[in-house]
Amino acid sequence: MTATPQRRDPRIVIVGAGMAGIAVAHVLKQSGFNDFTILEKGSDVGGVWHWNRYPGLRCDVPSYGYQFAFAPKPDWKHVWATGDEIQRYHRDLVDTLNLDGYRYYHSTRGELLNRLSRTDEAKAAYAKALELTESEPERQFLLQRLR
Ligand SMILES: Cc1cc2nc3c(=O)[nH]c(=O)nc-3n(C[C@H](O)[C@H](O)[C@H](O)COP(=O)(O)OP(=O)(O)OC[C@H]3O[C@@H](n4cnc5c(N)ncnc54)[C@H](O)[C@@H]3O)c2cc1C
């Protein structure tokens, strides 16, 4: 007898709203997955292009080679785009792809852990990790999360 495929509704966490996070979110949406959250510790999207602001920051490959194939931008201002323009490209993309509603910003690792550790899934994962760990500091950390 052939097993009937079961529809899954997974909960997926993407850590970081840099280029990789945006691309993964886009592919997930395209594939019909909507139950995901993007956790970003910064105050905006773009990853390194959000964090780095030093004068003269630019792409070191031509801009058209640094954009997503699924989101071509024909009007880069420079052949080697500035960091600011690249970050704006990412921000606009998140708006265009309607990814904003999936994001959750947090400012500290503690805040993230607190949020994650409240879920039953997190507790089960901590318990499993506790069974497997051989490191005493890690064991103490996990015990704390489980209290
Ligand atoms: C100054 C600079 C210039 C660069 N220039 C180029 C270039 O010209 N061409 C090129 O190909 N590559 C360049 N790179 C490499 C660049 O890192 C990659 O091209 C690309 O931006 C990496 O994207 P990413 O999403 O993988 O990582 P990132 O851009 O680093 O994004 C990761 C995101 O995850 C978030 N994050 C991390 N940990 C956590 C956590 N625990 N919880 C929540 N959020 C978290 C971060 O805040 C960040 O927003 C450059 C890198 C730097 C630093």
The ligand as a Gaussian input file, in Angstrom:
#p B3LYP/6-31G(d) Opt

LIG

0 1
 C       31.977000      45.636000       4.037000
 C       31.663000      44.440000       3.191000
 C       31.629000      44.545000       1.804000
 C       31.334000      43.438000       1.024000
 N       31.326000      43.572000      -0.324000
 C       31.030000      42.523000      -1.099000
 C       31.015000      42.652000      -2.529000
 O       31.264000      43.728000      -3.054000
 N       30.723000      41.557000      -3.270000
 C       30.452000      40.340000      -2.691000
 O       30.189000      39.382000      -3.391000
 N       30.461000      40.216000      -1.349000
 C       30.748000      41.257000      -0.557000
 N       30.774000      41.113000       0.798000
 C       30.433000      39.809000       1.351000
 C       28.992000      39.839000       1.886000
 O       29.088000      39.418000       3.205000
 C       28.077000      38.933000       1.091000
 O       28.076000      39.286000      -0.265000
 C       26.590000      38.973000       1.539000
 O       26.173000      40.267000       1.788000
 C       26.387000      38.099000       2.723000
 O       24.991000      38.000000       2.923000
 P       24.421000      37.123000       4.087000
 O       22.953000      37.314000       4.092000
 O       24.941000      35.745000       3.938000
 O       25.098000      37.678000       5.412000
 P       24.998000      39.105000       6.088000
 O       24.897000      40.200000       5.097000
 O       26.137000      39.135000       7.052000
 O       23.632000      39.066000       6.876000
 C       23.467000      38.300000       8.023000
 C       22.360000      38.945000       8.841000
 O       22.082000      38.088000       9.927000
 C       21.901000      38.854000      11.085000
 N       22.219000      37.990000      12.220000
 C       23.391000      37.360000      12.474000
 N       23.294000      36.640000      13.601000
 C       22.029000      36.813000      14.060000
 C       21.329000      36.330000      15.192000
 N       21.903000      35.509000      16.092000
 N       20.038000      36.713000      15.351000
 C       19.454000      37.542000      14.448000
 N       20.070000      38.035000      13.352000
 C       21.349000      37.673000      13.168000
 C       22.856000      40.020000      10.937000
 O       22.450000      41.136000      11.694000
 C       22.757000      40.293000       9.437000
 O       21.774000      41.254000       9.154000
 C       31.087000      42.189000       1.617000
 C       31.135000      42.080000       3.021000
 C       31.413000      43.189000       3.805000
 C       31.478000      43.053000       5.317000

